[in-house]
Amino acid sequence: MAIALVLGGLVGVEREHALVKEGQIGIGGIRTFPLFALLGAIAAFASQQVQWFFLASFLVISTLLLISYYASSKEDPGMTTELSALTVFLIGGLTQWGHIHLGAALAIVLTAILALKKPLHEMTARLGEEDLYATLKFVTVVIIVLPLLPDNTYGPLSIFNPYKMGLMIVLIATIGFVGFFLIRMLGARLGIILTGLLGGLVSSTAVTLSCAERSRQTPALSSAYALATGTACAMMFPRVLLEAFVVNPALAKQFAIPIAIVSLTGIIVIGLAVFRVRVEPDEEVAVTNPFRLMPAVKFGLMFTGILFLAKLAQMYLGNLGVYIASAAAGLTDVDAITLSMARLSLEGQSESPLSSDTALTAILLATAVNTGVKASFALSTGAPEFRRAVLPIFLALLIGLVVGYATYRLVSG
C-alpha cells in the first residue's frame, strides 16, 4: 500500500504541475491521485475476503469519474485526467496483488505519456501521410505477420528460417523507428551532435550522403556537416554491438572491447571537432521513415543470402571464405552481416559451427569496409572544406578499429 501511494503520487505531481501550468481546475493532483492508488490497493486487499469487492469499487470509481467528466467537459472536453485516475486505481490493485514491478513500470510510462504532451502533439503534427502508412505497415508486420511465420529451417544447409528472418527485419526496423521518431519529436535543431547521433540510428550512410551534398550548397557550414557525419558514423558501432547482443549475448561480451575502443576514439576526435564548429546550421538532415515494405523484404533476403554464402564459403574455403563474404557485405550494409555472423556463431548444433573469434573478426572487417565506403562517398561528393574536416574523423575510426582488434587479440590471448 505504501508503494501504491508513492506511485500514485508520481502521477499526481505531474497532473498538478500540468493543471497549474495551464491554469485549469481538475479532479485532483498530488493529494488525490495517491488516494486513488490507495483505494485500488485497499479494494484488492478486501477482495481476498469478498471476491466482488474490487469490481464493485472499480465501478463506483468509474461512475464518479464519469460524473466529474460530465461536469467539466464543457470547459475541457479531454478525458486524460479521468482516465489517468482510473489507471492509477488499477495500478494500486496490481501492487497489492504482488505485481509491484509491473505497477511501477506502468506508473512510469503513464507519467511519461502525460508529461510529454507537447512533444507528442508536435511529433504527430510533423508526421505526413506516408509516415502514417509506414507505421501501420510496421505494426502489422510486428503484431500480425511475425507470429504467423513458421519457426522451422528449410532449404540447403538448413539456413532459411522464416521466423528468424522476420525477427531480424523487425530488429532493424525497430532501431530505425526509434531514431526516426526521436528526430521527429525533438527536431535536429537541438544541436548538430544530436542530429548525427539520432541520424546514425536510422542510417549513417544516408546522413553522410546528405551532409556531403549540403556542404557543396553551403560551404560555410562544412565543419558542422562534417561533425554530423562523424557522429552518425561513430553511432554505427554501438548499434552493431546492440544487434549482436540481441542475437548472441556471449559474442557481444567479446565484441565490447574493440567497440569500446573505436567508440572512444570517435568521441575524442568528434569532441575536438566541436570546437571548430562556429556556426550552427539552420537546416535539418533529411531523414524519412525507415520502414518500407520492399526494402524490408530486400533486407531479409540479403540476410538469408549472406547467411547461406557465409556458411557455404566456410565449408569450402574455411575462415577465409567467411572473411571474403563479410567484406563484400560491408560494401553496402553492416546490419545483415552482423546478425548473420551472430546467429552462425550461436548455432552449436550446426555441422560446421562458426567460432565466436571468426564471427567477431568478420563483423569488424565488415564495419571497416563500410566505414571506408562512407569515407569515399564523403571525400568524393563533399565540398573541399567538408573533405578536410571529415577526413580526420574517418581516419580516427579506422585506426580505432585496428587498435581495438589488436587489443582484443592481446586480451583473448
Buried (B, 14 or more C-beta within 10 A) or exposed (E): BEBBBEBBBBBBBBBBBBBEEEEEEBBBBBEBBBBBBBBBBBBBBBBEEEEEBBEEBBEEBBEBBEEBBEEBEEEBEEBBBBEBBBBBBBBBBBBBBEBBEEBBEBBEEBBEEBBEEEEBEBBEEEBEEEBEBBBEBBEEBBEEEBEEBEEEBEEEBBBBBBBBBBBBBBBBBBBBBBBBBBBBBBBBEEBBBBBBBBBBBBBBBBBBBBBBBBBBEBBEBBBBBBBBBBBBBBBBBBBBBBBBBBBBEEBBEBBBBBBBBBBBBBBEBBEEBBEEBEEEBEBEBEBBBBBBEEEBEEBBEBBBBBBBBBBBBBEEEEBEBBBBBBBBBBEBBBBBBBBBBBBBBBBEEBEEBBEBBBBBBBBBBBBBBBBBBBBEBBBEBBBEBBBBBBBBBBBBBBBBBBBBBEBBEEEEE
